[in-house]
Amino acid sequence: AAGLFLFRIFALPIAPDAPHFSTHGALFEASSWARLQAAIVETRETGHGYNETVTLRTSDGTRRTARAIGERVCDALGRPRSSLVLATQYKTRHG
């Protein structure tokens, strides 16, 4: 779901996987990206999920507000990692 959301919002060609995490920073406004990164770190460390309102900017400059929801998921070896889910945008702001 996160992948399709990102592809649709940023008019990216549809692919089997979401854009690599290292490229996500360019999709968010700086303050949203900073909050989201902090939330991901906290989730990995504490196991408490996050639910953040974030602002993304599309390739044409349109700002979209979305909900970023994440929870800690452990791999087969018990190592924690975060799972990021982006819900459908719920507001478009121009400018």
C-alpha positions as CSV (number, residue, x, y, z in Angstrom):
1,A,0.0,0.0,0.0
2,A,2.8,2.4,0.8
3,G,4.4,1.8,-2.5
4,L,1.3,2.5,-4.6
5,F,0.6,5.6,-2.6
6,L,4.1,7.0,-3.2
7,F,4.0,6.1,-6.9
8,R,0.6,7.8,-7.3
9,I,1.5,11.0,-5.4
10,F,4.8,11.5,-7.2
11,A,3.6,10.3,-10.6
12,L,6.4,7.7,-10.6
13,P,6.3,4.7,-12.9
14,I,4.6,1.8,-11.2
15,A,7.1,-0.8,-10.0
16,P,6.9,-3.8,-7.8
17,D,8.6,-2.1,-4.8
18,A,8.3,1.3,-3.2
19,P,11.1,3.8,-3.8
20,H,14.1,2.9,-1.8
21,F,14.0,4.5,1.7
22,S,17.2,6.5,1.1
23,T,15.3,8.5,-1.5
24,H,12.2,9.2,0.6
25,G,13.7,12.4,2.2
26,A,13.3,14.2,-1.1
27,L,9.6,13.5,-1.1
28,F,8.8,15.1,2.2
29,E,9.1,18.7,3.4
30,A,12.2,19.0,5.7
31,S,10.3,19.3,9.0
32,S,8.1,16.3,8.2
33,W,11.1,14.2,7.2
34,A,12.9,15.1,10.4
35,R,9.9,14.2,12.6
36,L,9.3,11.0,10.7
37,Q,13.0,9.9,11.0
38,A,12.9,10.6,14.8
39,A,9.6,8.6,15.1
40,I,11.2,5.7,13.2
41,V,14.2,5.6,15.5
42,E,12.0,5.8,18.6
43,T,9.8,2.9,17.2
44,R,12.9,0.8,16.6
45,E,14.2,1.5,20.1
46,T,11.0,1.3,22.2
47,G,8.6,-0.8,20.2
48,H,5.9,2.0,20.4
49,G,4.4,2.7,17.0
50,Y,4.0,6.1,15.5
51,N,1.2,8.0,13.8
52,E,2.4,11.3,12.3
53,T,0.9,13.9,10.0
54,V,3.4,14.6,7.3
55,T,3.6,17.0,4.3
56,L,4.9,15.8,1.0
57,R,5.7,17.8,-2.1
58,T,4.9,16.3,-5.5
59,S,7.0,16.9,-8.6
60,D,4.8,19.7,-9.7
61,G,5.2,21.5,-6.4
62,T,1.8,20.6,-4.9
63,R,1.8,20.0,-1.2
64,R,0.0,16.9,0.1
65,T,-0.7,16.1,3.7
66,A,-0.7,12.4,4.6
67,R,-0.7,10.2,7.7
68,A,2.5,8.1,8.3
69,I,1.9,5.1,10.5
70,G,4.6,2.8,11.6
71,E,5.2,-0.1,13.9
72,R,8.2,-2.2,14.9
73,V,8.5,-5.5,13.2
74,C,11.3,-8.0,14.0
75,D,13.0,-10.1,11.4
76,A,13.4,-13.9,11.8
77,L,16.5,-13.3,13.9
78,G,14.6,-11.0,16.3
79,R,16.3,-7.9,15.1
80,P,13.9,-4.9,15.2
81,R,13.1,-2.9,12.1
82,S,10.3,-0.3,11.4
83,S,7.5,-0.8,8.9
84,L,6.4,2.4,7.4
85,V,2.8,2.7,6.0
86,L,1.6,5.8,4.3
87,A,-2.2,6.2,4.3
88,T,-3.9,8.0,1.5
89,Q,-3.4,11.7,1.4
90,Y,-6.3,13.6,2.8
91,K,-5.6,17.1,1.8
92,T,-3.9,18.9,-1.1
93,R,-2.5,22.4,-0.5
94,H,-1.2,24.6,-3.3
95,G,1.9,26.7,-2.9
